[in-house]
Amino acid sequence: MKNLLLSSAIAIASTSVAYADTYRPECFASAPGTSTISYDAKEKPYRLAFVNGFAGNDWRIQAIQSAKAWAKRPENADMIEEFTVVSVGNDSAAQIAAIDNFIAAGYDAITFIAVNPTAFEPVIRRAERAGTVLVPFDNVLDTDKVVQINESQMALGALKAQTVMDILGGEAGRVLMVNGLPGNATDRDRRLGMMSVLEDVDGLEIVEVVGNWDTGTSQKVVADALATHGEFDAVVSQHGSAGTINAMQAAGHPIVPMGVDGENGVRMLMEELDIPGVSASQAPAMSAIALEAAVALLQGNELPQTVFLPIPQVNADALAADVNYFPDLPKSFNTGTGFVECFEPFSPEELLGQSPDNT
C-alpha cells in the first residue's frame, strides 16, 4: 500500500526525529516529517480540563465518557488535583472563552475538540504565556505550535479501500463510495485515501454518494444509488455504515466486500450477514490519549507535534462477540474503546458508568 499518511509542517522544537526518539513511540507515533514539542516539567498533581464543542451524538458522548473513565483510573487519579469537562456547542467563541477561563484559573493542561481549526492562534499565545499546555484532538488545528492527537484520516480511508480490493483480487467493475460531511477536512482526507487506492484499478467505475456520516442519510442515498446503478462489486463507507447495509439488504443486493465503520451495530450486521471486509474507525477513546499526552508533556517528556494513533480495526473473519463487538449493548455504541498500544482499553462498563454531563 502507498504511504498515505499526511506530512505535518516542521516548526517548533527541533528538526524532524526518528520514530523511536520520542516518548513512548508505540503510543504517540510520529506523523512523517513532524517536529517535536516539550515543556519544562511541573510537579503533580495537575489541574486538567477537557473543553468539548458539540455533544449531541454518540461519538462525542463516548469521547466524554472515555475522558472521565481515564481520569478515574487509579494510576491517573493520583496525578490529578482537579479534572473538569465542559461542552460548549458549535460556537468557536464560546469554546475559546471557556479555554481562556481555564487558563486564567491556572489549569495546567486543556484538551479540546476544536470547533474551528483556524481561530485558535491568539488562545495558543495566551496559553503559552501562562504556561498552560494545550492538546487538541480529533478536529485538530491549522497550527504546528501544539501537540495534536489524531488518526491519519487518509490512512483510514485507504485501509478500507485496500481491504475490499484485496478481497476482490485487485479487480472490480463498480464500487460504491459513501462519503461523509461535505466541506469537512476529515471527509476530504478519508475520500482522498479511498481514491488513492481505487483510482489505480483499471476500468473501475466509482459511484460516490454523500452520507453525512449519518445512518439514516446513508440508507437513503445508497438506496437511490442501487436503484440508479444496479449492483456493486464492493462498498467503502466512511460512517453511517449500518444504513448502507440496511439499504442493500432491503434491495436484495448480494453480499459483497465492504470497508465500514466501527459502530457496534455495524459489526453485528457484518457477523450476522457474513459480510467480508474490515471495520475501522476514528475511536472516541482518543480523548483519553489526549489527556495522557497532556500529562506526559507536563512531566517534561518530548512528543511529536502531530501524533497519528493506530487505527482500531478488525477484519470480518476476526469478529468475536464480547471481544470486539457487544451483542447486549446499543447498536450505536462505538467499539473503539481504547488503544492497546497506549494502555488497557476501557471496558464497556467503565465507559457506560460515566456521565456525559458537564462536571
Secondary structure, DSSP 8 states (H G I E B T S, - for coil): -----------SSSS---GGGSSSTTTS-B-TT--EE------SSEEEEEEES---SHHHHHHHHHHHHHHHSHHHHTTEEEEEEEE--S-HHHHHHHHHHHHHTT-SEEEE--S-TTS-HHHHHHHHHHT-EEEEBSS--S-SSS-EEE--HHHHHHHHHHHHHHHTTT--SEEEEEE--TT-HHHHHHHHHHHHHHTTSTT-EEEEEE-TT-HHHHHHHHHHHHHHH---SEEEESS-HHHHHHHHHHTT-----EEE--BHHHHHHHHHHT--EEEE---TTHHHHHHHHHHHHHTT--EESEEE----EEEGGG--BTTTB-TTS-TT-BS----TTTS----HHHHHTS--S--
